[in-house]
């Protein structure tokens, strides 16, 4: 027994949060994660609280998708806040319960653990994701259904971004919104939940033709799933930049070039 180390003995070697024998910059990843997620969250909350400059011509900010104020004008009579709050909980819930983002913010914000071979804070009564509020992480598969619906709506807005006043055309914002739809779709459908729906709980992949088709789809989605982390970060940037761009143009701070031959000021005047 003298040559073996029990799990209890290994746990007792924890010498305090952040203690490690590593000599590399292990702290850089959690610091960058805190900055990226913190800045995005702060910007998203600020943006939806403004409740203005989220529409310009055929462009709609993804934070306000779908445009509930346009679909249900009476919403302003009973909801005093931005209607974006009625939708924002879906993408936040999906990203907040996402397997990749859990890993990212558990390490960066909770130091659980901060990095491989780095001691974490000693806690009592560890229960994983079985206690409040972490038990809500198990809702991720249900948030996937709603996120998939939002991804389809973003494609609707991307299509609408090619048309203004009945004319086909495009502008810089068209490609910004299209890029957001592409990476949001890649992020949502590279999700582990979609992979499980395609061919999870199957003991036989060659029992019938339908199962074979599901297996092929599962294999292709698995390759997509390998890049889930990349799509998660890029889609976070594209959705934030799409909102920022629409806000710049709608506020008149930036005059966009487009093939409709209208600068931002003229479009805004036409809209009013």
N, C-alpha and C positions, 0 to 999 in steps of 0.2 A: 504493500500500500504506500510505501514511502516514495515510490516513483510516480504516483498518480496524483492529479490535482482535481479535487471534486469541484462541481459547479459552485457550491457555496463558498469554497476557498477562493475561487476566481472572482466571484462577486465582491468578496471582502477586500479585494485588492484595489477597489475603487478609491482613489485618493482625492476626489473632489472634481467638480465640474471643470472641464478643460484640461485636466492633467493628462499628459501623454509623453511618450518618448519620441514621437515623430519630430522631424526637423524641417519638414516642408511647410509651405503656407496653407495648412489644412483649413484655416479659419477664413480663407478668401471666399470659398464657395458659399458658406452660410451668410457672410456679410453681403455679398452681391445679391443673394436671394432675398434677404431682408429689404435691401434697397429697391429691388425690382418690384416685389410684391407690395411693399409699402407705398411706393410712389404710384403704382397703378391703382391701388385701392383708393388712395387719397384723391387721385385725379378723377376716377370714376364717380365717387361720391360727390365731389365738387361739380362735375359736369351735369349729373342728373338733378342736382339741386337748383341749377340755374334755370331750367325749364324754358330756355330760349335758344335761338341760333342753332337748332338741331335739324332744320330743314332748309335746303336751298335748291330751288328748281326741282329737278328729279332726284336729288340726293337726300337721303335720310340717314341720320346718325345711327349706327348699330346699337347704341345704348338705348335708343327710343323705338326699337323694332319689337313688335309692330307699333305703328303710330296710333295709340289708343285715343289720343285727343282728336284725331281726324275721324276715326272710325265711330267713336261715341262722343260727340260734342258735349253731351249732358254730363260727362264725367267731371267737368270743371265745377259743376254745381254741388257735388257731394264729396269730391276728393280735393282737399286744399293743397296737396303736395304735387310734385311732378308725377304725371302718369307713368313715367319710366320706372318708378319704384314698384309698380304693380307687376313689372316684368323682370326687373333686374335680379330678383331673388332666384330666378331660374338659372342663368349662367353662373351666378355666384355660388349657388348650391351645387351645380355640376362641377365647377372647378374646385370648390372647397372640399368636396368629397372624393375628388379624383385620386386614384392611386398614386400617380406621380406627384401631384401637388401635396398630398399628405406627407410623402417622403421629404419633399422640399421644405415645407414649413414646420414639420416636426423637428427636423434637424436645425433649421435656421432660427426659429422662434422659441422652441421648447428645449433645444439641445438634447434631443431624445433619439439617438445620441447626436452630438454636433458633427461627428465624422467617424470614420472607421478607426478603431484603436485609440479613441479619445474618450476619457471618462465623462459620463453624464451626471447631472445632479442626482443625488440619492433621494429617492422618493419612497413613501410608505404606501402600502396597499395598492400596488399597481394592478390595474384591471383591464389594460389594453383598451379596446374599443367597445367594452360592454357596459360602461357606466356613462352617465350624463356628463358633458354634452357629446362625447365622442361616439356614443351609440348611434347618433344620427348619420355617421359615416356609412352605415349599412343601407342608407337610402340612395346611394349612388346609382344603382341600376334603374331606379325610378326617375331620377333626374336625367338619366340618359334619354329616356323617351321624350321628355320636354325639350332637352337640348337639341335633339335630332329635328324636332319640329321647328325650333328657332333657326337652325341651320338652313332648312328649306325656305323659311321666310327671308333669310338673307339673300338667297339666290333670286327670290322674287324682286327684292330691292335692287340687286345687281342688274337684273333685266330691265327694270324701270329706269335705271340710271343711263340707259342708252336712248331714252326718248324724252323730249321736252316739247310741250305744247303740240303734241301730235307729230313731231318731226324726229326722224332718226338721226342720231349724232353721238358724239362722245366728248368727254373732257378729261382733264387730269383726275377729277373726282370719280369718274366712271371706273377707271382702273384701280383707284384706291379702294373703292367699295367692292369691286370684283375680287381684288386680292384678299380682302377680308373674308369674303364668302368662301374662297378656295381653301384658305388655311383653317378657317373655322370648321369647315366640313372635314378636312383631313384630321383635325384634332378630335372632333366628335366621333368619327367613324373609325378611328384607330384605337378607340376605347376598348378596354378589356371586357366591358359589359356587352358590347356589340359582338365581340369574338365569342363570348359564351352563348349569346343568342343564336349565332350562326350554326354552331355545332357542339354546344356544350351538352353534358350529360348523355353523350352517345357512347355506347360500348362497342358498336360495330359501324365502321365507315364503308363497308362494302356489301351491306345486306340488301340494299335495293338501290334503284337509280336515283331516287330523291336524296337518299343519304350520301351517295357519291357526289352529287352536285353540292350539297352542303359542305362536304369535306373539302372540295376544291375551293369553295368560297372561304372556308375557314383558313386554308393554307395561304391564300392571297391576303386575307386580312391580317394573318400572323406577321407577314412581311411588313405590312403597314404599321402594325402594333409595335414593331421593333423601333420605330421612329416616333413613338408617342410623345416622348419627352421633348423632342425637337419641335413637333407641331404644337405642343402645349405652350412653349415659350414664344414661338413666332406668332401664333394666333393671338396671344396676349398683346403683343406689340401692334399687330395689324388692326385689331379692333379698337385699340386706343388711338392709333394714328388716324383711322377713318373718322372717328368722332372729332378729333382735333382738327382735321382738314375741313370737314363740313362746317365746323364752328368758325374757323378762320374766314371761309368764303361767305358764309351767311351773315357774319358780323360786319363784312366790308373791309376787314383787315387785309384781305388778300384777294386780288382780282384774278380769277381763274381763266385760263385759256381753254376754249372749247370750240368745236366745229359748228355749233349753233350760231356762232358769230355774235354772241352776247357776252359782255363782261358782267362781272358780279353786280355792279350798280344798276345796269339796265334790267337785269333779271329781277332784282329786288323791287324796282319800280313797277315792272310789269306784274309782279306778284301782288302788289298792293293796289 
